[in-house]
Amino acid sequence: MSQFEGGAPTMSGIGKLGCVIVAVDGSDESMDALKWALDNLKLKLREDDSEPGTFVILHVQSLPSIAAGLNPGAIPFGGPSDLEVPAFTAAIEAHQRRISEAVLAHALKICSEKNVNVKTQVVIGDPKEMICEVARNLHGDLLVMGCRSFGPIKRMFLVREFLGSLL
Amino acid sequence: METTCTSETDAADQKRMKQQQQAMVEVEKKQMKVMVAIDESEGSFHALKWVLDHLFFLPSSSSAGEAAEAEPTQNHEQGMLILLHVQQPLVNYFVPAGPGIYAAPVMMESVKKAQEQNSAALLARASKLCKERQVKAEAMIVNGEPKEMICQAAEQIHPTLLVVGSRGLGMIKRAFLGSVSDYCAHHVECPILIVKPPK
């Protein structure tokens, strides 16, 4: 395009947002949220005295014990023995890591189609709390999340991140 | 030699016009319609200022050279703001001080007038903020329960983004006092932005 200098004219970063955090978990809704953010939000241009704006794609891995779904000490005869537990947790961690990598790869693929500055971050813990902590630490300007639109009853029973818990 | 030159310039002109048209169409499709819910609280004005500061941009002076051609399209790209104010319905207050004593129509009229003046002042203040940042803004006043009317307005207008302020209530206060931002976050179908109050 000859008229505009900055590559893709409208969305090349002529805005004021410094750090936009997008929380993804692999669900379609979170990827839709990422696409929406890339399409509609304008980041800061690279200026002489300040950092350019970035998108930070955040993935929160759940704790290995929750992923395993069991507490080894509580099962008297059916649980794994002391020798097996480290190997068990290592296997779970490897599995989690593969999931995170797949999720981030998908997210980065979506980002590569737009010309934006992206960083990724993976943290381990309870999604609700970790997202809030990361947003605080990175001094994000904006946090973007998908929403599965559960009704009030499902929301009460299912453990999931939703805006209300972060407010 | 000359004839080939003119045909080349013609072709170049046509190509540029086509690119311009394409750019206009793209810009129209991407025009952001942001709806901001305003009330008397400072939280909602903080939300409006945040939106104006972070989601809309001023054409910067450094790009003035290229902006000469690009300005008309840049103004288009700004998108527009819809300022939504929900007036709460007036309740007939019954004063049980004796038979037949109730809020006189005259009193109701003056209360209504006061409310309208209040809304007009709010929206004037909000539009002034938008004008300072050179952002197109439209005002919309509806009557009813705030949380329901905000969701209804969002359903009618389909904004790119709905913005609400937040009072920053804790969990318990929120449960007792109710929260418009919570309700909207769960019931509205368009993307919603909740702007937290400054610390």
Interface residues (C-beta under 8 A of the other chain):
Chain A: M1 S2 Q3 F4 E5 P9 T10 M11 I14 G15 K16 L17 A33 W36 D39 N40 L41 K42 D141 L142 C147 S149 P152 R155 F162 L163 G164 L167
Chain B: R16 Q19 Q20 A23 E26 V27 K30 M32 D53 H54 L55 F56 F57 S60 S63 E66 E69 A70 E77 T160 L161 S166 R174 S179 S181 D182 A185 H186 P191 I192 L193 I194 K196
